[in-house]
Amino acid sequence: MNNLTDQQLLRDYAKRCSEAAFTELVQRHVNLVYSAALRMVCDSHLAEDVTQAVFAALARSAKQLMERPVLSGWLHRTAQNIAAQTVRTDVRRHAREQEATAMNELDQPDATWEHIAPHLDDRWAS
């Protein structure tokens, strides 16, 4: 399999579902995809998730990509797109978590208020 081009491997995978061909493609390009993802997401675990998503996209798109002259360009661009979406999703999730934390803090009665409220009520009752 090492002597086959990316296009030949992709064709073999697309037409015959060759796991060996797909494995070879992954081995050839995993470092490129991972490093592109890591530069954007700045987190090794997220970069691994992005890398996995890129190769899942490759598996789904194999038939459309068979005649593409340079597969590495598609993989790099797809890694950038998925990484950017991952960053946007992570930023939104973080903002929602901060908002929820702030709302929970507002819902909690202030300990100081709980401490002085009974004294205020006592003053007016006298």
Secondary structure per residue as TSV (DSSP state, phi and psi in degrees):
chain	resnum	aa	ss	phi	psi
A	1	M	-	360.0	-25.6
A	2	N	T	-62.1	-26.0
A	3	N	T	-89.4	-1.9
A	4	L	S	-87.2	150.6
A	5	T	-	-77.5	166.2
A	6	D	H	-57.8	-41.5
A	7	Q	H	-63.6	-40.3
A	8	Q	H	-66.1	-42.5
A	9	L	H	-63.8	-43.4
A	10	L	H	-64.0	-42.1
A	11	R	H	-61.7	-44.3
A	12	D	H	-61.7	-41.9
A	13	Y	H	-66.7	-45.8
A	14	A	H	-66.2	-39.0
A	15	K	H	-87.3	-33.1
A	16	R	H	-121.9	5.3
A	17	C	-	52.7	42.4
A	18	S	-	-71.5	110.9
A	19	E	H	-66.2	-33.9
A	20	A	H	-63.5	-40.9
A	21	A	H	-65.3	-43.6
A	22	F	H	-66.4	-41.1
A	23	T	H	-59.1	-41.6
A	24	E	H	-64.0	-41.4
A	25	L	H	-61.9	-43.9
A	26	V	H	-62.1	-47.4
A	27	Q	H	-60.6	-37.4
A	28	R	H	-67.8	-35.4
A	29	H	H	-116.9	-1.5
A	30	V	H	-62.7	-37.8
A	31	N	H	-66.9	-40.0
A	32	L	H	-60.8	-48.4
A	33	V	H	-65.9	-46.9
A	34	Y	H	-62.4	-44.7
A	35	S	H	-66.4	-37.8
A	36	A	H	-63.7	-42.5
A	37	A	H	-65.8	-44.2
A	38	L	H	-63.1	-38.0
A	39	R	H	-62.1	-31.0
A	40	M	H	-89.0	-41.5
A	41	V	H	-92.5	-18.1
A	42	C	-	55.7	31.9
A	43	D	-	-150.0	124.0
A	44	S	H	-63.7	-36.7
A	45	H	H	-68.8	-42.7
A	46	L	H	-65.2	-37.1
A	47	A	H	-63.6	-37.3
A	48	E	H	-64.4	-41.7
A	49	D	H	-62.6	-43.0
A	50	V	H	-62.8	-44.3
A	51	T	H	-59.5	-44.8
A	52	Q	H	-62.1	-41.8
A	53	A	H	-64.4	-37.0
A	54	V	H	-63.6	-46.2
A	55	F	H	-72.4	-27.4
A	56	A	H	-66.4	-40.3
A	57	A	H	-64.6	-38.4
A	58	L	H	-62.1	-43.7
A	59	A	H	-61.3	-40.8
A	60	R	H	-70.6	-32.1
A	61	S	H	-100.9	9.0
A	62	A	H	-54.4	-43.6
A	63	K	H	-63.4	-38.4
A	64	Q	H	-74.2	-20.6
A	65	L	H	-100.3	-1.0
A	66	M	T	-54.8	-38.2
A	67	E	T	-97.8	5.4
A	68	R	-	-66.4	128.3
A	69	P	S	-68.0	-34.1
A	70	V	-	-130.2	102.1
A	71	L	H	-69.8	-34.1
A	72	S	H	-60.9	-33.5
A	73	G	H	-63.9	-43.8
A	74	W	H	-63.7	-43.7
A	75	L	H	-62.5	-42.5
A	76	H	H	-64.9	-47.2
A	77	R	H	-63.7	-40.7
A	78	T	H	-65.4	-40.1
A	79	A	H	-61.1	-42.7
A	80	Q	H	-62.8	-44.9
A	81	N	H	-64.3	-46.2
A	82	I	H	-68.0	-38.4
A	83	A	H	-63.7	-42.5
A	84	A	H	-62.4	-42.9
A	85	Q	H	-64.1	-39.2
A	86	T	H	-62.9	-43.2
A	87	V	H	-63.8	-45.7
A	88	R	H	-59.9	-44.8
A	89	T	H	-62.6	-42.4
A	90	D	H	-65.8	-40.7
A	91	V	H	-64.2	-44.2
A	92	R	H	-63.1	-43.2
A	93	R	H	-62.0	-44.0
A	94	H	H	-62.3	-42.3
A	95	A	H	-64.1	-41.8
A	96	R	H	-64.7	-38.9
A	97	E	H	-64.9	-41.6
A	98	Q	H	-64.4	-41.2
A	99	E	H	-64.1	-42.4
A	100	A	H	-64.2	-39.9
A	101	T	H	-63.3	-43.7
A	102	A	H	-64.1	-40.5
A	103	M	H	-66.1	-39.3
A	104	N	H	-63.7	-36.9
A	105	E	H	-66.3	-36.0
A	106	L	H	-70.1	-33.2
A	107	D	H	-72.3	-23.6
A	108	Q	S	-79.7	126.7
A	109	P	-	-62.2	142.0
A	110	D	-	-68.4	131.2
A	111	A	H	-60.3	-36.0
A	112	T	H	-63.8	-44.1
A	113	W	H	-62.1	-43.3
A	114	E	H	-61.5	-30.4
A	115	H	H	-75.8	-39.6
A	116	I	H	-91.8	-20.8
A	117	A	H	-56.3	-44.6
A	118	P	H	-61.8	-34.1
A	119	H	H	-69.3	-35.3
A	120	L	H	-65.9	-42.7
A	121	D	H	-63.8	-38.7
A	122	D	H	-63.5	-38.0
A	123	R	H	-64.2	-41.7
A	124	W	H	-76.5	-23.4
A	125	A	H	-76.4	-22.4
A	126	S	-	-76.4	360.0
